[in-house]
């Protein structure tokens, strides 16, 4: 029974450490400092990937909240 308690303690400890490390890496994003990005939509075969899925993908990319002058 000692191993059950120690594994619970270990999982709790590693979860705590993970949250501390993750929260220390969060930084606010300034929109002026965003890098330019390219967005590519690739398709393979219209029978395997219906065109409507591609349309939805393109519409989703158009709705991205990113400065327009940074998109290519």
mmCIF file of the N, C-alpha and C atoms, coordinates in Angstrom:
data_MODEL
# 
_entry.id   MODEL 
# 
loop_
_atom_site.group_PDB 
_atom_site.id 
_atom_site.type_symbol 
_atom_site.label_atom_id 
_atom_site.label_alt_id 
_atom_site.label_comp_id 
_atom_site.label_asym_id 
_atom_site.label_entity_id 
_atom_site.label_seq_id 
_atom_site.pdbx_PDB_ins_code 
_atom_site.Cartn_x 
_atom_site.Cartn_y 
_atom_site.Cartn_z 
_atom_site.occupancy 
_atom_site.B_iso_or_equiv 
_atom_site.pdbx_formal_charge 
_atom_site.auth_seq_id 
_atom_site.auth_comp_id 
_atom_site.auth_asym_id 
_atom_site.auth_atom_id 
_atom_site.pdbx_PDB_model_num 
ATOM 1   N N  . UNK A 1 1  ? 0.806   -1.195 0.000   1.00 0.00 ? 1  UNK A N  1 
ATOM 2   C CA . UNK A 1 1  ? 0.000   0.000  0.000   1.00 0.00 ? 1  UNK A CA 1 
ATOM 3   C C  . UNK A 1 1  ? 0.850   1.261  0.000   1.00 0.00 ? 1  UNK A C  1 
ATOM 4   N N  . UNK A 1 2  ? 2.101   1.161  0.398   1.00 0.00 ? 2  UNK A N  1 
ATOM 5   C CA . UNK A 1 2  ? 2.953   2.342  0.442   1.00 0.00 ? 2  UNK A CA 1 
ATOM 6   C C  . UNK A 1 2  ? 3.205   2.889  -0.960  1.00 0.00 ? 2  UNK A C  1 
ATOM 7   N N  . UNK A 1 3  ? 3.236   2.004  -1.964  1.00 0.00 ? 3  UNK A N  1 
ATOM 8   C CA . UNK A 1 3  ? 3.509   2.470  -3.321  1.00 0.00 ? 3  UNK A CA 1 
ATOM 9   C C  . UNK A 1 3  ? 2.340   3.273  -3.885  1.00 0.00 ? 3  UNK A C  1 
ATOM 10  N N  . UNK A 1 4  ? 1.105   2.976  -3.454  1.00 0.00 ? 4  UNK A N  1 
ATOM 11  C CA . UNK A 1 4  ? -0.048  3.736  -3.933  1.00 0.00 ? 4  UNK A CA 1 
ATOM 12  C C  . UNK A 1 4  ? 0.027   5.166  -3.434  1.00 0.00 ? 4  UNK A C  1 
ATOM 13  N N  . UNK A 1 5  ? 0.353   5.367  -2.185  1.00 0.00 ? 5  UNK A N  1 
ATOM 14  C CA . UNK A 1 5  ? 0.471   6.706  -1.622  1.00 0.00 ? 5  UNK A CA 1 
ATOM 15  C C  . UNK A 1 5  ? 1.624   7.483  -2.228  1.00 0.00 ? 5  UNK A C  1 
ATOM 16  N N  . UNK A 1 6  ? 2.738   6.807  -2.435  1.00 0.00 ? 6  UNK A N  1 
ATOM 17  C CA . UNK A 1 6  ? 3.898   7.513  -2.987  1.00 0.00 ? 6  UNK A CA 1 
ATOM 18  C C  . UNK A 1 6  ? 3.685   7.851  -4.455  1.00 0.00 ? 6  UNK A C  1 
ATOM 19  N N  . UNK A 1 7  ? 2.950   7.022  -5.205  1.00 0.00 ? 7  UNK A N  1 
ATOM 20  C CA . UNK A 1 7  ? 2.705   7.364  -6.603  1.00 0.00 ? 7  UNK A CA 1 
ATOM 21  C C  . UNK A 1 7  ? 1.756   8.549  -6.694  1.00 0.00 ? 7  UNK A C  1 
ATOM 22  N N  . UNK A 1 8  ? 0.779   8.618  -5.772  1.00 0.00 ? 8  UNK A N  1 
ATOM 23  C CA . UNK A 1 8  ? -0.121  9.766  -5.747  1.00 0.00 ? 8  UNK A CA 1 
ATOM 24  C C  . UNK A 1 8  ? 0.659   11.033 -5.409  1.00 0.00 ? 8  UNK A C  1 
ATOM 25  N N  . UNK A 1 9  ? 1.566   10.932 -4.449  1.00 0.00 ? 9  UNK A N  1 
ATOM 26  C CA . UNK A 1 9  ? 2.407   12.071 -4.080  1.00 0.00 ? 9  UNK A CA 1 
ATOM 27  C C  . UNK A 1 9  ? 3.281   12.491 -5.256  1.00 0.00 ? 9  UNK A C  1 
ATOM 28  N N  . UNK A 1 10 ? 3.858   11.537 -5.955  1.00 0.00 ? 10 UNK A N  1 
ATOM 29  C CA . UNK A 1 10 ? 4.721   11.841 -7.099  1.00 0.00 ? 10 UNK A CA 1 
ATOM 30  C C  . UNK A 1 10 ? 3.946   12.541 -8.200  1.00 0.00 ? 10 UNK A C  1 
ATOM 31  N N  . UNK A 1 11 ? 2.773   12.025 -8.537  1.00 0.00 ? 11 UNK A N  1 
ATOM 32  C CA . UNK A 1 11 ? 1.946   12.645 -9.572  1.00 0.00 ? 11 UNK A CA 1 
ATOM 33  C C  . UNK A 1 11 ? 1.552   14.065 -9.177  1.00 0.00 ? 11 UNK A C  1 
ATOM 34  N N  . UNK A 1 12 ? 1.196   14.261 -7.921  1.00 0.00 ? 12 UNK A N  1 
ATOM 35  C CA . UNK A 1 12 ? 0.834   15.599 -7.451  1.00 0.00 ? 12 UNK A CA 1 
ATOM 36  C C  . UNK A 1 12 ? 2.020   16.547 -7.535  1.00 0.00 ? 12 UNK A C  1 
ATOM 37  N N  . UNK A 1 13 ? 3.192   16.058 -7.119  1.00 0.00 ? 13 UNK A N  1 
ATOM 38  C CA . UNK A 1 13 ? 4.382   16.897 -7.160  1.00 0.00 ? 13 UNK A CA 1 
ATOM 39  C C  . UNK A 1 13 ? 4.735   17.283 -8.589  1.00 0.00 ? 13 UNK A C  1 
ATOM 40  N N  . UNK A 1 14 ? 4.741   16.326 -9.517  1.00 0.00 ? 14 UNK A N  1 
ATOM 41  C CA . UNK A 1 14 ? 5.094   16.629 -10.899 1.00 0.00 ? 14 UNK A CA 1 
ATOM 42  C C  . UNK A 1 14 ? 4.050   17.539 -11.555 1.00 0.00 ? 14 UNK A C  1 
ATOM 43  N N  . UNK A 1 15 ? 2.792   17.392 -11.179 1.00 0.00 ? 15 UNK A N  1 
ATOM 44  C CA . UNK A 1 15 ? 1.762   18.297 -11.688 1.00 0.00 ? 15 UNK A CA 1 
ATOM 45  C C  . UNK A 1 15 ? 2.008   19.706 -11.188 1.00 0.00 ? 15 UNK A C  1 
ATOM 46  N N  . UNK A 1 16 ? 2.324   19.864 -9.935  1.00 0.00 ? 16 UNK A N  1 
ATOM 47  C CA . UNK A 1 16 ? 2.624   21.173 -9.363  1.00 0.00 ? 16 UNK A CA 1 
ATOM 48  C C  . UNK A 1 16 ? 3.827   21.806 -10.054 1.00 0.00 ? 16 UNK A C  1 
ATOM 49  N N  . UNK A 1 17 ? 4.900   21.053 -10.225 1.00 0.00 ? 17 UNK A N  1 
ATOM 50  C CA . UNK A 1 17 ? 6.107   21.567 -10.866 1.00 0.00 ? 17 UNK A CA 1 
ATOM 51  C C  . UNK A 1 17 ? 5.810   21.956 -12.308 1.00 0.00 ? 17 UNK A C  1 
ATOM 52  N N  . UNK A 1 18 ? 5.025   21.148 -13.018 1.00 0.00 ? 18 UNK A N  1 
ATOM 53  C CA . UNK A 1 18 ? 4.667   21.443 -14.402 1.00 0.00 ? 18 UNK A CA 1 
ATOM 54  C C  . UNK A 1 18 ? 3.895   22.765 -14.492 1.00 0.00 ? 18 UNK A C  1 
ATOM 55  N N  . UNK A 1 19 ? 2.943   22.979 -13.585 1.00 0.00 ? 19 UNK A N  1 
ATOM 56  C CA . UNK A 1 19 ? 2.155   24.220 -13.587 1.00 0.00 ? 19 UNK A CA 1 
ATOM 57  C C  . UNK A 1 19 ? 3.054   25.415 -13.292 1.00 0.00 ? 19 UNK A C  1 
ATOM 58  N N  . UNK A 1 20 ? 3.974   25.283 -12.351 1.00 0.00 ? 20 UNK A N  1 
ATOM 59  C CA . UNK A 1 20 ? 4.880   26.390 -12.023 1.00 0.00 ? 20 UNK A CA 1 
ATOM 60  C C  . UNK A 1 20 ? 5.766   26.722 -13.220 1.00 0.00 ? 20 UNK A C  1 
ATOM 61  N N  . UNK A 1 21 ? 6.326   25.730 -13.854 1.00 0.00 ? 21 UNK A N  1 
ATOM 62  C CA . UNK A 1 21 ? 7.202   25.963 -15.003 1.00 0.00 ? 21 UNK A CA 1 
ATOM 63  C C  . UNK A 1 21 ? 6.409   26.556 -16.162 1.00 0.00 ? 21 UNK A C  1 
ATOM 64  N N  . UNK A 1 22 ? 5.238   26.020 -16.429 1.00 0.00 ? 22 UNK A N  1 
ATOM 65  C CA . UNK A 1 22 ? 4.422   26.511 -17.533 1.00 0.00 ? 22 UNK A CA 1 
ATOM 66  C C  . UNK A 1 22 ? 3.984   27.948 -17.300 1.00 0.00 ? 22 UNK A C  1 
ATOM 67  N N  . UNK A 1 23 ? 3.564   28.274 -16.095 1.00 0.00 ? 23 UNK A N  1 
ATOM 68  C CA . UNK A 1 23 ? 3.092   29.630 -15.823 1.00 0.00 ? 23 UNK A CA 1 
ATOM 69  C C  . UNK A 1 23 ? 4.231   30.640 -15.867 1.00 0.00 ? 23 UNK A C  1 
ATOM 70  N N  . UNK A 1 24 ? 5.442   30.218 -15.613 1.00 0.00 ? 24 UNK A N  1 
ATOM 71  C CA . UNK A 1 24 ? 6.570   31.153 -15.678 1.00 0.00 ? 24 UNK A CA 1 
ATOM 72  C C  . UNK A 1 24 ? 6.961   31.471 -17.112 1.00 0.00 ? 24 UNK A C  1 
ATOM 73  N N  . UNK A 1 25 ? 6.517   30.672 -18.071 1.00 0.00 ? 25 UNK A N  1 
ATOM 74  C CA . UNK A 1 25 ? 6.868   30.892 -19.477 1.00 0.00 ? 25 UNK A CA 1 
ATOM 75  C C  . UNK A 1 25 ? 5.827   31.709 -20.222 1.00 0.00 ? 25 UNK A C  1 
ATOM 76  N N  . UNK A 1 26 ? 4.688   32.005 -19.616 1.00 0.00 ? 26 UNK A N  1 
ATOM 77  C CA . UNK A 1 26 ? 3.659   32.790 -20.281 1.00 0.00 ? 26 UNK A CA 1 
ATOM 78  C C  . UNK A 1 26 ? 4.102   34.237 -20.369 1.00 0.00 ? 26 UNK A C  1 
ATOM 79  N N  . UNK A 1 27 ? 4.024   34.790 -21.555 1.00 0.00 ? 27 UNK A N  1 
ATOM 80  C CA . UNK A 1 27 ? 4.355   36.186 -21.780 1.00 0.00 ? 27 UNK A CA 1 
ATOM 81  C C  . UNK A 1 27 ? 3.232   36.837 -22.568 1.00 0.00 ? 27 UNK A C  1 
ATOM 82  N N  . UNK A 1 28 ? 2.913   38.084 -22.276 1.00 0.00 ? 28 UNK A N  1 
ATOM 83  C CA . UNK A 1 28 ? 1.904   38.763 -23.093 1.00 0.00 ? 28 UNK A CA 1 
ATOM 84  C C  . UNK A 1 28 ? 2.443   38.992 -24.505 1.00 0.00 ? 28 UNK A C  1 
ATOM 85  N N  . UNK A 1 29 ? 1.571   38.929 -25.478 1.00 0.00 ? 29 UNK A N  1 
ATOM 86  C CA . UNK A 1 29 ? 1.958   39.102 -26.873 1.00 0.00 ? 29 UNK A CA 1 
ATOM 87  C C  . UNK A 1 29 ? 1.609   40.518 -27.304 1.00 0.00 ? 29 UNK A C  1 
ATOM 88  N N  . UNK A 1 30 ? 2.579   41.185 -27.895 1.00 0.00 ? 30 UNK A N  1 
ATOM 89  C CA . UNK A 1 30 ? 2.361   42.515 -28.445 1.00 0.00 ? 30 UNK A CA 1 
ATOM 90  C C  . UNK A 1 30 ? 2.139   42.349 -29.942 1.00 0.00 ? 30 UNK A C  1 
ATOM 91  N N  . UNK A 1 31 ? 1.021   42.874 -30.455 1.00 0.00 ? 31 UNK A N  1 
ATOM 92  C CA . UNK A 1 31 ? 0.669   42.657 -31.854 1.00 0.00 ? 31 UNK A CA 1 
ATOM 93  C C  . UNK A 1 31 ? 1.677   43.265 -32.819 1.00 0.00 ? 31 UNK A C  1 
ATOM 94  N N  . UNK A 1 32 ? 2.417   44.279 -32.421 1.00 0.00 ? 32 UNK A N  1 
ATOM 95  C CA . UNK A 1 32 ? 3.401   44.883 -33.317 1.00 0.00 ? 32 UNK A CA 1 
ATOM 96  C C  . UNK A 1 32 ? 4.609   43.976 -33.523 1.00 0.00 ? 32 UNK A C  1 
ATOM 97  N N  . UNK A 1 33 ? 4.818   43.033 -32.644 1.00 0.00 ? 33 UNK A N  1 
ATOM 98  C CA . UNK A 1 33 ? 6.002   42.183 -32.713 1.00 0.00 ? 33 UNK A CA 1 
ATOM 99  C C  . UNK A 1 33 ? 5.735   40.821 -33.330 1.00 0.00 ? 33 UNK A C  1 
ATOM 100 N N  . UNK A 1 34 ? 4.547   40.599 -33.870 1.00 0.00 ? 34 UNK A N  1 
ATOM 101 C CA . UNK A 1 34 ? 4.243   39.304 -34.462 1.00 0.00 ? 34 UNK A CA 1 
ATOM 102 C C  . UNK A 1 34 ? 5.004   39.130 -35.770 1.00 0.00 ? 34 UNK A C  1 
ATOM 103 N N  . UNK A 1 35 ? 5.552   37.944 -36.006 1.00 0.00 ? 35 UNK A N  1 
ATOM 104 C CA . UNK A 1 35 ? 6.295   37.721 -37.248 1.00 0.00 ? 35 UNK A CA 1 
ATOM 105 C C  . UNK A 1 35 ? 5.343   37.511 -38.427 1.00 0.00 ? 35 UNK A C  1 
ATOM 106 N N  . UNK A 1 36 ? 5.800   37.779 -39.641 1.00 0.00 ? 36 UNK A N  1 
ATOM 107 C CA . UNK A 1 36 ? 4.971   37.458 -40.798 1.00 0.00 ? 36 UNK A CA 1 
ATOM 108 C C  . UNK A 1 36 ? 4.852   35.938 -40.952 1.00 0.00 ? 36 UNK A C  1 
ATOM 109 N N  . UNK A 1 37 ? 3.707   35.482 -41.412 1.00 0.00 ? 37 UNK A N  1 
ATOM 110 C CA . UNK A 1 37 ? 3.485   34.050 -41.581 1.00 0.00 ? 37 UNK A CA 1 
ATOM 111 C C  . UNK A 1 37 ? 2.895   33.765 -42.957 1.00 0.00 ? 37 UNK A C  1 
ATOM 112 N N  . UNK A 1 38 ? 3.185   32.595 -43.476 1.00 0.00 ? 38 UNK A N  1 
ATOM 113 C CA . UNK A 1 38 ? 2.570   32.089 -44.698 1.00 0.00 ? 38 UNK A CA 1 
ATOM 114 C C  . UNK A 1 38 ? 1.598   30.996 -44.300 1.00 0.00 ? 38 UNK A C  1 
ATOM 115 N N  . UNK A 1 39 ? 0.460   30.970 -44.956 1.00 0.00 ? 39 UNK A N  1 
ATOM 116 C CA . UNK A 1 39 ? -0.535  29.931 -44.690 1.00 0.00 ? 39 UNK A CA 1 
ATOM 117 C C  . UNK A 1 39 ? -0.790  29.172 -45.982 1.00 0.00 ? 39 UNK A C  1 
ATOM 118 N N  . UNK A 1 40 ? -0.499  27.903 -45.950 1.00 0.00 ? 40 UNK A N  1 
ATOM 119 C CA . UNK A 1 40 ? -0.689  27.046 -47.113 1.00 0.00 ? 40 UNK A CA 1 
ATOM 120 C C  . UNK A 1 40 ? -1.788  26.039 -46.826 1.00 0.00 ? 40 UNK A C  1 
ATOM 121 N N  . UNK A 1 41 ? -2.638  25.824 -47.809 1.00 0.00 ? 41 UNK A N  1 
ATOM 122 C CA . UNK A 1 41 ? -3.662  24.791 -47.710 1.00 0.00 ? 41 UNK A CA 1 
ATOM 123 C C  . UNK A 1 41 ? -3.333  23.760 -48.784 1.00 0.00 ? 41 UNK A C  1 
ATOM 124 N N  . UNK A 1 42 ? -2.980  22.582 -48.339 1.00 0.00 ? 42 UNK A N  1 
ATOM 125 C CA . UNK A 1 42 ? -2.634  21.529 -49.293 1.00 0.00 ? 42 UNK A CA 1 
ATOM 126 C C  . UNK A 1 42 ? -3.785  20.543 -49.399 1.00 0.00 ? 42 UNK A C  1 
ATOM 127 N N  . UNK A 1 43 ? -3.939  20.011 -50.587 1.00 0.00 ? 43 UNK A N  1 
ATOM 128 C CA . UNK A 1 43 ? -4.960  18.986 -50.819 1.00 0.00 ? 43 UNK A CA 1 
ATOM 129 C C  . UNK A 1 43 ? -4.313  17.832 -51.560 1.00 0.00 ? 43 UNK A C  1 
ATOM 130 N N  . UNK A 1 44 ? -4.869  16.658 -51.383 1.00 0.00 ? 44 UNK A N  1 
ATOM 131 C CA . UNK A 1 44 ? -4.289  15.477 -52.001 1.00 0.00 ? 44 UNK A CA 1 
ATOM 132 C C  . UNK A 1 44 ? -5.162  14.960 -53.143 1.00 0.00 ? 44 UNK A C  1 
ATOM 133 N N  . UNK A 1 45 ? -6.383  14.659 -52.836 1.00 0.00 ? 45 UNK A N  1 
ATOM 134 C CA . UNK A 1 45 ? -7.264  14.025 -53.806 1.00 0.00 ? 45 UNK A CA 1 
ATOM 135 C C  . UNK A 1 45 ? -8.699  14.426 -53.483 1.00 0.00 ? 45 UNK A C  1 
ATOM 136 N N  . UNK A 1 46 ? -9.467  14.935 -54.464 1.00 0.00 ? 46 UNK A N  1 
ATOM 137 C CA . UNK A 1 46 ? -10.833 15.366 -54.163 1.00 0.00 ? 46 UNK A CA 1 
ATOM 138 C C  . UNK A 1 46 ? -11.760 14.226 -53.725 1.00 0.00 ? 46 UNK A C  1 
ATOM 139 N N  . UNK A 1 47 ? -11.399 13.000 -54.015 1.00 0.00 ? 47 UNK A N  1 
ATOM 140 C CA . UNK A 1 47 ? -12.242 11.890 -53.551 1.00 0.00 ? 47 UNK A CA 1 
ATOM 141 C C  . UNK A 1 47 ? -11.937 11.536 -52.097 1.00 0.00 ? 47 UNK A C  1 
ATOM 142 N N  . UNK A 1 48 ? -10.675 11.705 -51.694 1.00 0.00 ? 48 UNK A N  1 
ATOM 143 C CA . UNK A 1 48 ? -10.304 11.415 -50.312 1.00 0.00 ? 48 UNK A CA 1 
ATOM 144 C C  . UNK A 1 48 ? -10.622 12.592 -49.388 1.00 0.00 ? 48 UNK A C  1 
ATOM 145 N N  . UNK A 1 49 ? -10.503 13.796 -49.911 1.00 0.00 ? 49 UNK A N  1 
ATOM 146 C CA . UNK A 1 49 ? -10.776 14.995 -49.136 1.00 0.00 ? 49 UNK A CA 1 
ATOM 147 C C  . UNK A 1 49 ? -11.781 15.838 -49.919 1.00 0.00 ? 49 UNK A C  1 
ATOM 148 N N  . UNK A 1 50 ? -13.025 15.813 -49.522 1.00 0.00 ? 50 UNK A N  1 
ATOM 149 C CA . UNK A 1 50 ? -14.046 16.546 -50.273 1.00 0.00 ? 50 UNK A CA 1 
ATOM 150 C C  . UNK A 1 50 ? -13.730 18.045 -50.341 1.00 0.00 ? 50 UNK A C  1 
ATOM 151 N N  . UNK A 1 51 ? -14.055 18.684 -51.466 1.00 0.00 ? 51 UNK A N  1 
ATOM 152 C CA . UNK A 1 51 ? -13.755 20.117 -51.629 1.00 0.00 ? 51 UNK A CA 1 
ATOM 153 C C  . UNK A 1 51 ? -14.379 20.994 -50.544 1.00 0.00 ? 51 UNK A C  1 
ATOM 154 N N  . UNK A 1 52 ? -15.492 20.600 -49.982 1.00 0.00 ? 52 UNK A N  1 
ATOM 155 C CA . UNK A 1 52 ? -16.123 21.417 -48.947 1.00 0.00 ? 52 UNK A CA 1 
ATOM 156 C C  . UNK A 1 52 ? -15.235 21.519 -47.703 1.00 0.00 ? 52 UNK A C  1 
ATOM 157 N N  . UNK A 1 53 ? -14.466 20.487 -47.409 1.00 0.00 ? 53 UNK A N  1 
ATOM 158 C CA . UNK A 1 53 ? -13.529 20.527 -46.281 1.00 0.00 ? 53 UNK A CA 1 
ATOM 159 C C  . UNK A 1 53 ? -12.443 21.571 -46.552 1.00 0.00 ? 53 UNK A C  1 
ATOM 160 N N  . UNK A 1 54 ? -11.971 21.618 -47.797 1.00 0.00 ? 54 UNK A N  1 
ATOM 161 C CA . UNK A 1 54 ? -10.976 22.615 -48.170 1.00 0.00 ? 54 UNK A CA 1 
ATOM 162 C C  . UNK A 1 54 ? -11.555 24.020 -48.059 1.00 0.00 ? 54 UNK A C  1 
ATOM 163 N N  . UNK A 1 55 ? -12.794 24.192 -48.462 1.00 0.00 ? 55 UNK A N  1 
ATOM 164 C CA . UNK A 1 55 ? -13.454 25.490 -48.357 1.00 0.00 ? 55 UNK A CA 1 
ATOM 165 C C  . UNK A 1 55 ? -13.546 25.911 -46.899 1.00 0.00 ? 55 UNK A C  1 
ATOM 166 N N  . UNK A 1 56 ? -13.934 25.002 -46.028 1.00 0.00 ? 56 UNK A N  1 
ATOM 167 C CA . UNK A 1 56 ? -14.015 25.314 -44.596 1.00 0.00 ? 56 UNK A CA 1 
ATOM 168 C C  . UNK A 1 56 ? -12.643 25.696 -44.037 1.00 0.00 ? 56 UNK A C  1 
ATOM 169 N N  . UNK A 1 57 ? -11.605 25.016 -44.494 1.00 0.00 ? 57 UNK A N  1 
ATOM 170 C CA . UNK A 1 57 ? -10.256 25.323 -44.035 1.00 0.00 ? 57 UNK A CA 1 
ATOM 171 C C  . UNK A 1 57 ? -9.849  26.734 -44.454 1.00 0.00 ? 57 UNK A C  1 
ATOM 172 N N  . UNK A 1 58 ? -10.114 27.082 -45.700 1.00 0.00 ? 58 UNK A N  1 
ATOM 173 C CA . UNK A 1 58 ? -9.763  28.417 -46.192 1.00 0.00 ? 58 UNK A CA 1 
ATOM 174 C C  . UNK A 1 58 ? -10.567 29.480 -45.454 1.00 0.00 ? 58 UNK A C  1 
ATOM 175 N N  . UNK A 1 59 ? -11.841 29.239 -45.218 1.00 0.00 ? 59 UNK A N  1 
ATOM 176 C CA . UNK A 1 59 ? -12.655 30.196 -44.476 1.00 0.00 ? 59 UNK A CA 1 
ATOM 177 C C  . UNK A 1 59 ? -12.141 30.377 -43.047 1.00 0.00 ? 59 UNK A C  1 
ATOM 178 N N  . UNK A 1 60 ? -11.692 29.303 -42.440 1.00 0.00 ? 60 UNK A N  1 
ATOM 179 C CA . UNK A 1 60 ? -11.128 29.394 -41.093 1.00 0.00 ? 60 UNK A CA 1 
ATOM 180 C C  . UNK A 1 60 ? -9.852  30.224 -41.088 1.00 0.00 ? 60 UNK A C  1 
ATOM 181 N N  . UNK A 1 61 ? -9.031  30.055 -42.113 1.00 0.00 ? 61 UNK A N  1 
ATOM 182 C CA . UNK A 1 61 ? -7.806  30.853 -42.203 1.00 0.00 ? 61 UNK A CA 1 
ATOM 183 C C  . UNK A 1 61 ? -8.112  32.322 -42.436 1.00 0.00 ? 61 UNK A C  1 
ATOM 184 N N  . UNK A 1 62 ? -9.168  32.612 -43.185 1.00 0.00 ? 62 UNK A N  1 
ATOM 185 C CA . UNK A 1 62 ? -9.546  34.002 -43.414 1.00 0.00 ? 62 UNK A CA 1 
ATOM 186 C C  . UNK A 1 62 ? -10.060 34.663 -42.146 1.00 0.00 ? 62 UNK A C  1 
ATOM 187 N N  . UNK A 1 63 ? -10.564 33.882 -41.220 1.00 0.00 ? 63 UNK A N  1 
ATOM 188 C CA . UNK A 1 63 ? -11.122 34.416 -39.984 1.00 0.00 ? 63 UNK A CA 1 
ATOM 189 C C  . UNK A 1 63 ? -10.088 34.558 -38.867 1.00 0.00 ? 63 UNK A C  1 
ATOM 190 N N  . UNK A 1 64 ? -8.849  34.219 -39.130 1.00 0.00 ? 64 UNK A N  1 
ATOM 191 C CA . UNK A 1 64 ? -7.806  34.294 -38.115 1.00 0.00 ? 64 UNK A CA 1 
ATOM 192 C C  . UNK A 1 64 ? -7.590  35.751 -37.713 1.00 0.00 ? 64 UNK A C  1 
ATOM 193 N N  . UNK A 1 65 ? -7.484  35.988 -36.411 1.00 0.00 ? 65 UNK A N  1 
ATOM 194 C CA . UNK A 1 65 ? -7.254  37.328 -35.879 1.00 0.00 ? 65 UNK A CA 1 
ATOM 195 C C  . UNK A 1 65 ? -5.753  37.604 -35.861 1.00 0.00 ? 65 UNK A C  1 
ATOM 196 N N  . UNK A 1 66 ? -5.229  38.045 -36.995 1.00 0.00 ? 66 UNK A N  1 
ATOM 197 C CA . UNK A 1 66 ? -3.807  38.307 -37.170 1.00 0.00 ? 66 UNK A CA 1 
ATOM 198 C C  . UNK A 1 66 ? -3.692  39.542 -38.054 1.00 0.00 ? 66 UNK A C  1 
ATOM 199 N N  . UNK A 1 67 ? -2.725  40.396 -37.844 1.00 0.00 ? 67 UNK A N  1 
ATOM 200 C CA . UNK A 1 67 ? -2.620  41.602 -38.681 1.00 0.00 ? 67 UNK A CA 1 
ATOM 201 C C  . UNK A 1 67 ? -2.500  41.237 -40.163 1.00 0.00 ? 67 UNK A C  1 
ATOM 202 N N  . UNK A 1 68 ? -3.313  41.874 -40.979 1.00 0.00 ? 68 UNK A N  1 
ATOM 203 C CA . UNK A 1 68 ? -3.355  41.532 -42.408 1.00 0.00 ? 68 UNK A CA 1 
ATOM 204 C C  . UNK A 1 68 ? -2.031  41.793 -43.113 1.00 0.00 ? 68 UNK A C  1 
ATOM 205 N N  . UNK A 1 69 ? -1.284  42.796 -42.673 1.00 0.00 ? 69 UNK A N  1 
ATOM 206 C CA . UNK A 1 69 ? -0.009  43.086 -43.330 1.00 0.00 ? 69 UNK A CA 1 
ATOM 207 C C  . UNK A 1 69 ? 1.081   42.064 -42.994 1.00 0.00 ? 69 UNK A C  1 
ATOM 208 N N  . UNK A 1 70 ? 0.802   41.179 -42.041 1.00 0.00 ? 70 UNK A N  1 
ATOM 209 C CA . UNK A 1 70 ? 1.766   40.144 -41.650 1.00 0.00 ? 70 UNK A CA 1 
ATOM 210 C C  . UNK A 1 70 ? 1.465   38.794 -42.285 1.00 0.00 ? 70 UNK A C  1 
ATOM 211 N N  . UNK A 1 71 ? 0.346   38.680 -43.004 1.00 0.00 ? 71 UNK A N  1 
ATOM 212 C CA . UNK A 1 71 ? -0.033  37.423 -43.639 1.00 0.00 ? 71 UNK A CA 1 
ATOM 213 C C  . UNK A 1 71 ? 0.447   37.423 -45.086 1.00 0.00 ? 71 UNK A C  1 
ATOM 214 N N  . UNK A 1 72 ? 0.908   36.276 -45.549 1.00 0.00 ? 72 UNK A N  1 
ATOM 215 C CA . UNK A 1 72 ? 1.330   36.164 -46.944 1.00 0.00 ? 72 UNK A CA 1 
ATOM 216 C C  . UNK A 1 72 ? 0.544   35.060 -47.609 1.00 0.00 ? 72 UNK A C  1 
# 
